[in-house]
């Protein structure tokens, strides 16, 4: 039987597995229930929290559940950033931006629900190819990323923390790699006016991949 997670179960330092490194993260026991979702295993951790594989208890759909770390859950500004990430991602319905399907809170700790991706981030992919990528593969990866960033800019959203760790290469059922832009919740991500000002901010603030 699944157990309900309480606030006392959350604050533990964790280790990321390909989706961010270091930081204090929400540690939830396997089998614990968060809202309508049952935790399966931890997938990774970052500066704001941890990401778990979870399953919807009623329909059995597997998802990625991102939980804000317990220390940050007490910080109104951190809660606002976390909520902004959920809001921004929910606005950006694009095949190369990770999809958010739900948002909630349990025991005062916010969580957001995203599509579950299988694969690796771009940073790990590049480490496995120390001599660089073929031109064709580079185009196949970066053209969709550019399309995703352009869609965000069209919606008035600048990522400002675009880097290999925030690009996930999801494997499809036919084993193709589908790039997905992650993590729209950092301090630098925000709303901008459309037009030239947005383009200028993109060039100045965007990290080089």
Backbone bond lengths (Angstrom), bond angles and torsions (degrees), N, CA, C in turn:
res aa  C-N    CA-C-N  psi(-1)  N-CA   C-N-CA  omega(-1)  CA-C   N-CA-C  phi
1 X - - - 1.462 - - 1.524 109.34 -
2 X 1.333 115.83 135.08 1.468 120.17 -179.61 1.514 109.87 -68.88
3 X 1.325 116.49 144.54 1.449 121.81 177.85 1.510 109.90 -104.54
4 X 1.320 117.29 149.68 1.454 121.54 178.87 1.516 109.96 -84.61
5 X 1.326 116.39 128.82 1.461 120.56 179.72 1.518 109.34 -74.58
6 X 1.321 116.70 139.77 1.452 122.12 174.91 1.518 108.55 -114.74
7 X 1.320 115.95 170.24 1.464 119.72 -177.58 1.513 111.19 -60.29
8 X 1.338 117.93 -30.80 1.460 120.11 -177.20 1.513 112.27 -70.05
9 X 1.338 117.74 -16.16 1.459 120.48 -179.32 1.517 112.12 -86.42
10 X 1.336 118.26 -8.88 1.449 120.46 -167.52 1.516 116.43 -86.97
11 X 1.360 123.10 -44.63 1.467 119.92 -168.43 1.522 114.25 -82.06
12 X 1.324 116.55 100.59 1.457 122.70 175.19 1.515 107.22 -145.81
13 X 1.323 117.72 143.62 1.464 120.31 177.31 1.510 108.70 -76.40
14 X 1.333 116.24 134.73 1.460 120.40 -176.89 1.506 111.60 -126.83
15 X 1.322 115.63 174.06 1.458 122.04 -178.71 1.514 109.40 -122.39
16 X 1.328 115.85 134.42 1.450 120.92 -178.54 1.517 110.81 -78.14
17 X 1.346 114.51 154.42 1.452 121.63 175.31 1.526 108.29 -125.07
18 X 1.339 115.33 70.24 1.453 119.88 174.96 1.518 114.82 91.52
19 X 1.346 118.73 5.47 1.458 119.85 -179.42 1.519 110.73 -137.32
20 X 1.326 116.34 54.03 1.464 120.00 -178.18 1.503 109.95 111.27
21 X 1.326 116.89 154.67 1.454 120.54 -175.53 1.522 110.03 -132.73
22 X 1.343 116.89 133.70 1.459 122.23 170.83 1.512 113.30 78.45
23 X 1.342 114.77 -179.81 1.448 120.65 176.77 1.508 112.46 96.74
24 X 1.338 116.02 159.73 1.446 121.32 175.80 1.521 108.19 -85.14
25 X 1.318 116.21 131.29 1.453 120.67 -171.21 1.513 110.10 -129.71
26 X 1.323 115.03 162.85 1.449 120.35 175.38 1.523 109.32 -77.61
27 X 1.317 116.59 122.04 1.453 121.20 -179.26 1.528 108.27 -107.30
28 X 1.311 117.25 114.33 1.450 122.09 -177.79 1.519 108.39 -119.12
29 X 1.313 117.19 134.96 1.448 121.31 -176.84 1.521 110.84 -67.35
30 X 1.334 116.20 145.09 1.453 121.12 174.00 1.522 109.11 -59.67
31 X 1.326 116.47 134.32 1.451 121.25 -177.68 1.510 113.87 94.22
32 X 1.342 117.62 -12.32 1.460 120.01 177.45 1.525 109.69 -69.04
33 X 1.320 116.72 151.94 1.461 121.98 179.73 1.517 109.50 -108.81
34 X 1.331 115.46 128.59 1.453 122.99 176.34 1.522 106.01 -118.34
35 X 1.313 116.68 108.73 1.455 119.23 -174.86 1.517 110.34 59.74
36 X 1.331 115.88 -124.72 1.474 121.36 -178.98 1.524 112.34 -91.00
37 X 1.341 117.27 7.50 1.459 121.11 -170.19 1.527 111.49 -118.45
38 X 1.326 116.66 141.16 1.457 122.69 177.09 1.520 109.08 -107.02
39 X 1.332 116.58 128.15 1.460 122.19 -178.29 1.524 110.35 -69.28
40 X 1.344 115.80 134.84 1.462 121.90 175.66 1.522 110.54 -102.85
41 X 1.333 117.20 -52.47 1.460 121.59 -179.75 1.518 109.52 -166.13
42 X 1.342 115.80 159.94 1.459 120.13 175.75 1.515 109.74 -82.01
43 X 1.321 115.72 136.34 1.455 121.88 179.73 1.522 112.31 -100.79
44 X 1.327 117.29 -34.08 1.455 119.34 -177.00 1.509 110.39 -177.46
45 X 1.331 115.67 176.96 1.453 121.58 -177.68 1.513 109.84 -148.34
46 X 1.324 115.27 152.97 1.455 120.57 179.02 1.511 110.17 -146.07
47 X 1.321 115.84 -165.26 1.445 120.19 -174.50 1.513 114.33 -67.93
48 X 1.339 117.91 -26.29 1.459 120.25 -176.19 1.522 113.63 -102.48
49 X 1.323 117.82 -16.33 1.455 118.74 -177.53 1.509 112.05 170.74
50 X 1.326 115.29 -159.71 1.457 121.61 -177.89 1.520 109.69 -126.90
51 X 1.330 114.72 155.66 1.457 121.60 178.78 1.522 108.27 -117.01
52 X 1.329 115.42 133.00 1.458 121.85 -177.87 1.521 110.43 -123.10
53 X 1.314 115.72 149.75 1.456 119.91 163.64 1.520 106.92 -79.89
54 X 1.318 116.29 133.52 1.456 120.98 -179.04 1.520 108.87 -141.29
55 X 1.321 115.91 168.00 1.459 120.81 -179.89 1.523 108.45 -132.07
56 X 1.323 116.38 136.64 1.458 121.50 176.25 1.522 108.14 -67.34
57 X 1.325 117.22 125.53 1.460 120.40 -171.30 1.521 113.64 -68.64
58 X 1.329 118.07 -21.95 1.457 119.82 -176.91 1.518 113.34 -96.20
59 X 1.330 117.34 -40.07 1.465 119.59 -174.94 1.525 112.80 -109.17
60 X 1.345 117.26 -7.78 1.459 120.67 175.05 1.513 115.55 78.33
61 X 1.320 118.61 7.68 1.467 120.85 -179.45 1.524 109.94 -72.97
62 X 1.332 116.20 133.61 1.459 121.21 178.35 1.521 109.87 -88.27
63 X 1.331 115.21 137.14 1.460 121.52 -175.20 1.519 109.06 -139.50
64 X 1.331 115.67 171.62 1.461 122.10 170.67 1.523 107.52 -104.15
65 X 1.323 116.98 126.57 1.458 123.15 -176.93 1.520 108.43 -112.62
66 X 1.331 117.02 116.21 1.464 122.16 179.17 1.520 108.72 -101.44
67 X 1.345 116.83 122.92 1.456 122.27 -175.98 1.519 109.29 -116.42
68 X 1.328 115.81 128.40 1.457 120.77 177.70 1.527 109.61 -65.98
69 X 1.339 116.70 137.40 1.455 120.18 -179.22 1.522 110.11 -61.15
70 X 1.331 116.29 149.88 1.461 121.27 -172.72 1.521 112.76 -64.53
71 X 1.344 117.39 -35.02 1.458 118.35 178.95 1.527 110.81 -67.23
72 X 1.339 117.10 -37.67 1.462 120.34 179.10 1.523 112.13 -77.00
73 X 1.345 116.79 -22.46 1.461 119.85 -179.92 1.524 112.00 -63.74
74 X 1.333 116.86 -18.62 1.462 121.52 177.92 1.526 112.22 -89.78
75 X 1.337 117.03 -3.02 1.461 122.63 -176.35 1.530 109.22 -102.61
76 X 1.328 118.67 113.01 1.467 120.40 -178.35 1.530 113.36 -57.94
77 X 1.331 116.82 -35.92 1.470 119.40 179.41 1.519 111.14 -66.58
78 X 1.349 116.79 -41.04 1.463 120.44 178.21 1.527 110.46 -66.07
79 X 1.322 116.45 -38.98 1.459 119.52 177.19 1.521 110.84 -62.19
80 X 1.339 116.28 -39.37 1.462 120.54 178.80 1.524 110.78 -64.91
81 X 1.339 117.78 -41.75 1.468 120.11 177.89 1.524 110.88 -62.54
82 X 1.340 115.70 -41.43 1.464 120.65 -179.08 1.532 109.87 -65.17
83 X 1.313 116.11 -43.41 1.462 119.62 178.26 1.522 110.49 -65.25
84 X 1.342 116.51 -36.76 1.468 120.42 178.61 1.526 110.59 -63.23
85 X 1.340 116.25 -39.05 1.465 118.80 177.57 1.517 110.42 -59.81
86 X 1.337 117.01 -46.48 1.463 120.66 179.76 1.525 110.75 -62.25
87 X 1.337 116.15 -43.21 1.468 120.31 -178.68 1.524 111.07 -65.25
88 X 1.340 116.46 -46.22 1.466 119.97 -179.57 1.520 111.88 -61.73
89 X 1.329 116.20 -46.16 1.460 119.67 -178.22 1.523 111.48 -66.00
90 X 1.325 117.03 -36.54 1.460 119.35 -179.76 1.525 111.80 -66.80
91 X 1.341 116.10 -25.08 1.467 120.77 178.05 1.518 112.02 -78.55
92 X 1.324 116.73 -25.02 1.460 120.78 -171.11 1.531 110.04 -98.51
93 X 1.303 115.41 81.67 1.465 120.17 178.41 1.521 108.55 -84.07
94 X 1.305 115.37 91.06 1.462 121.45 -176.06 1.531 108.53 -140.44
95 X 1.327 118.14 139.87 1.471 120.16 -176.62 1.518 114.36 -63.41
96 X 1.350 117.74 -17.52 1.456 120.15 -179.11 1.527 112.84 -112.78
97 X 1.322 116.24 21.85 1.459 123.35 170.57 1.519 107.44 -125.70
98 X 1.332 116.90 129.98 1.460 120.06 -176.87 1.526 109.81 -56.31
99 X 1.331 116.24 136.12 1.463 121.83 -175.53 1.526 111.00 -89.70
100 X 1.326 116.41 135.35 1.469 123.01 172.79 1.525 108.13 -101.94
101 X 1.342 116.24 131.20 1.459 120.59 -176.29 1.522 113.90 -115.08
102 X 1.339 117.94 -13.27 1.459 118.98 -176.83 1.523 109.21 -162.46
103 X 1.334 115.87 160.62 1.457 122.71 177.63 1.522 107.66 -150.90
104 X 1.346 116.73 143.04 1.453 120.15 179.17 1.512 110.97 -168.68
105 X 1.327 115.91 -168.99 1.462 121.76 178.46 1.516 108.69 -148.36
106 X 1.318 115.51 146.87 1.464 121.72 175.10 1.520 108.97 -138.60
107 X 1.308 115.92 132.59 1.467 122.06 -177.96 1.527 110.87 52.68
108 X 1.330 116.27 33.88 1.448 121.29 178.55 1.514 114.75 81.58
109 X 1.326 118.55 2.40 1.457 122.24 -178.56 1.524 109.89 -108.04
110 X 1.346 118.24 118.82 1.466 120.84 -179.04 1.528 112.29 -72.39
111 X 1.322 115.26 152.56 1.464 121.49 172.95 1.520 108.45 -144.37
112 X 1.334 115.01 153.99 1.454 119.76 172.44 1.518 108.83 -128.52
113 X 1.320 115.26 152.24 1.462 122.36 -174.90 1.527 108.76 -113.74
114 X 1.327 115.89 128.11 1.456 121.90 -178.05 1.522 110.16 -126.07
115 X 1.331 115.06 165.91 1.455 118.98 173.47 1.530 108.88 -63.18
116 X 1.324 116.10 144.95 1.463 121.46 179.88 1.521 108.97 -86.68
117 X 1.337 116.41 124.07 1.461 122.37 -178.51 1.520 110.23 -110.11
118 X 1.302 116.44 141.83 1.462 122.30 175.72 1.520 108.70 -113.51
119 X 1.317 117.41 130.70 1.455 120.47 178.89 1.512 111.40 150.26
120 X 1.333 116.93 -137.15 1.462 122.02 -178.26 1.521 109.18 -150.88
121 X 1.339 116.35 160.91 1.459 117.44 176.89 1.529 109.83 -82.36
122 X 1.310 115.37 166.23 1.465 121.09 -175.34 1.518 111.60 -63.79
123 X 1.337 117.49 -33.12 1.462 120.51 179.73 1.521 110.70 -60.95
124 X 1.331 117.20 -46.79 1.465 120.38 178.73 1.527 110.92 -66.57
125 X 1.328 115.89 -36.81 1.463 119.83 178.69 1.527 110.82 -61.96
126 X 1.332 116.66 -42.25 1.466 120.52 179.74 1.526 111.32 -68.22
127 X 1.334 116.86 -34.83 1.465 120.02 177.27 1.527 111.08 -63.61
128 X 1.302 116.51 -31.28 1.471 120.17 178.94 1.524 112.17 -80.16
129 X 1.336 116.67 -6.90 1.461 121.53 178.56 1.531 108.68 -128.55
130 X 1.322 118.10 69.21 1.473 121.09 -174.56 1.524 113.92 -62.54
131 X 1.312 117.34 -19.94 1.463 120.27 179.58 1.522 112.50 -91.60
132 X 1.311 116.02 6.87 1.456 120.04 178.51 1.515 112.71 93.44
133 X 1.317 115.47 171.42 1.457 122.25 -178.87 1.523 110.29 -99.29
134 X 1.313 115.13 153.45 1.465 119.84 173.40 1.525 109.17 -65.42
135 X 1.319 115.63 152.86 1.453 120.36 -178.02 1.522 111.33 -58.29
136 X 1.322 116.80 -42.66 1.467 120.26 -178.52 1.525 110.70 -63.56
137 X 1.337 117.37 -42.52 1.458 120.22 179.50 1.527 110.66 -66.97
138 X 1.321 115.91 -39.56 1.462 119.48 178.32 1.522 110.72 -59.16
139 X 1.327 116.54 -44.85 1.464 120.44 178.56 1.526 111.14 -63.79
140 X 1.331 116.51 -41.83 1.466 120.49 -179.31 1.525 111.98 -62.98
141 X 1.333 116.15 -31.37 1.462 120.14 -179.53 1.517 112.50 -84.43
142 X 1.335 116.63 -44.50 1.455 119.55 -169.18 1.525 114.39 -86.39
143 X 1.320 118.40 -25.63 1.462 118.41 176.03 1.533 111.78 -63.50
144 X 1.341 119.36 -44.63 1.470 118.70 175.07 1.525 113.05 -63.48
145 X 1.344 117.34 -35.65 1.466 120.10 177.70 1.524 109.74 -62.80
146 X 1.329 116.45 -44.49 1.467 120.12 178.33 1.526 110.69 -61.55
147 X 1.337 116.81 -39.62 1.462 120.13 178.70 1.528 110.91 -63.60
148 X 1.333 116.33 -39.13 1.465 120.51 179.59 1.521 111.19 -66.62
149 X 1.331 116.53 -44.19 1.470 120.54 179.69 1.526 110.02 -65.22
150 X 1.326 116.84 -39.98 1.468 120.30 177.83 1.525 110.80 -61.54
151 X 1.347 116.82 -41.22 1.462 120.61 178.53 1.527 110.65 -62.57
152 X 1.329 116.87 -39.10 1.464 120.52 177.29 1.530 110.29 -63.90
153 X 1.327 116.53 -43.57 1.465 120.03 179.21 1.529 111.23 -63.52
154 X 1.328 116.30 -37.61 1.458 119.89 177.88 1.525 111.18 -63.19
155 X 1.344 116.31 -29.28 1.463 121.43 177.74 1.524 111.74 -86.58
156 X 1.341 117.16 1.69 1.453 121.32 178.55 1.508 113.80 84.08
157 X 1.336 117.79 21.12 1.463 122.04 -176.73 1.522 109.98 -117.84
158 X 1.332 116.80 127.02 1.455 122.69 175.24 1.522 108.43 -108.15
159 X 1.317 117.47 128.71 1.464 121.08 -177.60 1.528 111.27 -71.07
160 X 1.333 117.63 -55.49 1.467 125.64 176.85 1.528 114.71 67.66
161 X 1.309 118.48 2.69 1.468 120.05 172.75 1.521 109.02 -136.09
162 X 1.334 114.48 39.42 1.452 120.31 -177.69 1.529 109.30 -77.23
163 X 1.316 116.63 115.26 1.458 123.01 -176.59 1.514 108.26 -153.30
164 X 1.331 118.26 166.74 1.469 120.09 -176.64 1.519 114.65 -55.33
165 X 1.348 118.80 -34.09 1.464 120.47 179.51 1.525 112.14 -67.52
166 X 1.342 116.87 -20.78 1.453 120.28 -179.49 1.521 113.13 -101.95
167 X 1.331 115.36 13.85 1.460 121.49 172.40 1.528 107.20 -116.42
168 X 1.322 116.79 118.24 1.464 119.99 -178.69 1.521 109.14 -106.67
169 X 1.330 115.96 135.12 1.459 121.89 179.12 1.523 107.66 -101.28
170 X 1.312 115.39 95.84 1.463 121.16 -176.77 1.521 109.80 -82.93
171 X 1.316 115.61 135.79 1.469 120.63 177.48 1.522 109.59 -88.95
172 X 1.316 116.41 126.81 1.453 121.66 178.51 1.527 109.60 -84.57
173 X 1.329 116.30 177.87 1.458 120.71 -179.34 1.526 112.14 -64.81
174 X 1.338 117.11 -23.46 1.472 120.35 178.00 1.528 110.67 -98.49
175 X 1.365 116.35 14.48 1.469 124.08 174.09 1.517 113.74 71.03
176 X 1.335 117.67 13.29 1.458 119.68 171.79 1.530 109.14 -74.75
177 X 1.338 116.67 157.98 1.452 121.46 176.77 1.532 109.20 -97.03
178 X 1.316 116.66 125.43 1.459 121.84 178.84 1.526 108.85 -115.23
179 X 1.340 118.08 107.29 1.465 119.78 -179.41 1.526 111.72 -65.26
180 X 1.347 116.13 139.95 1.460 122.28 177.18 1.529 107.94 -133.60
181 X 1.317 116.99 130.06 1.454 121.35 176.00 1.527 108.86 -83.96
182 X 1.350 116.08 131.11 1.458 122.18 -177.53 1.524 110.88 -115.05
183 X 1.332 115.54 170.35 1.462 125.25 164.48 1.525 113.43 61.12
184 X 1.323 115.32 76.04 1.454 120.91 174.36 1.523 111.28 -98.83
185 X 1.340 117.53 22.56 1.448 120.11 -174.66 1.511 115.13 -109.74
186 X 1.322 118.92 4.07 1.457 120.65 -178.94 1.515 111.90 -69.93
187 X 1.351 116.34 164.97 1.461 121.14 -177.79 1.528 112.30 -55.52
188 X 1.330 116.68 -35.46 1.456 119.21 -174.67 1.504 114.53 -77.14
189 X 1.340 116.96 -15.68 1.453 119.39 -178.16 1.522 109.29 -76.03
190 X 1.317 117.83 131.09 1.449 118.24 -179.92 1.512 112.00 -164.74
191 X 1.314 114.80 -178.97 1.442 121.68 -179.77 1.518 109.62 -91.36
192 X 1.321 116.43 142.25 1.465 121.29 178.77 1.518 108.54 -135.27
193 X 1.327 114.79 164.89 1.453 119.45 174.14 1.519 109.36 -73.22
194 X 1.319 116.34 150.72 1.451 120.59 177.66 1.525 110.18 -71.98
195 X 1.337 116.18 160.89 1.457 120.33 172.73 1.506 113.73 100.54
196 X 1.340 115.34 -149.79 1.456 121.51 -172.86 1.517 111.78 -62.46
197 X 1.337 118.82 -40.91 1.455 121.34 -178.52 1.519 111.23 -58.51
198 X 1.329 116.38 -40.68 1.457 119.89 179.28 1.521 110.83 -64.81
199 X 1.323 116.62 -42.02 1.464 120.15 -179.59 1.518 110.82 -63.75
200 X 1.337 117.05 -40.84 1.461 120.53 179.36 1.512 110.66 -63.56
201 X 1.345 117.63 -44.33 1.460 120.52 -179.27 1.515 110.99 -63.89
202 X 1.333 115.69 -34.77 1.465 119.29 179.27 1.523 111.06 -62.67
203 X 1.335 115.84 -43.98 1.463 119.30 -178.44 1.519 111.47 -68.13
204 X 1.316 117.19 -42.13 1.457 120.62 -175.08 1.521 111.71 -73.13
205 X 1.357 117.57 -41.65 1.453 121.10 -170.56 1.515 113.76 -94.75
206 X 1.311 118.65 -18.19 1.457 120.68 -175.47 1.520 111.59 -73.81
207 X 1.340 115.65 133.48 1.460 119.66 177.03 1.507 110.42 -74.80
208 X 1.342 116.43 147.16 1.462 121.27 177.52 1.518 108.53 -77.47
209 X 1.331 116.70 131.19 1.461 120.79 -179.13 1.521 110.57 -76.23
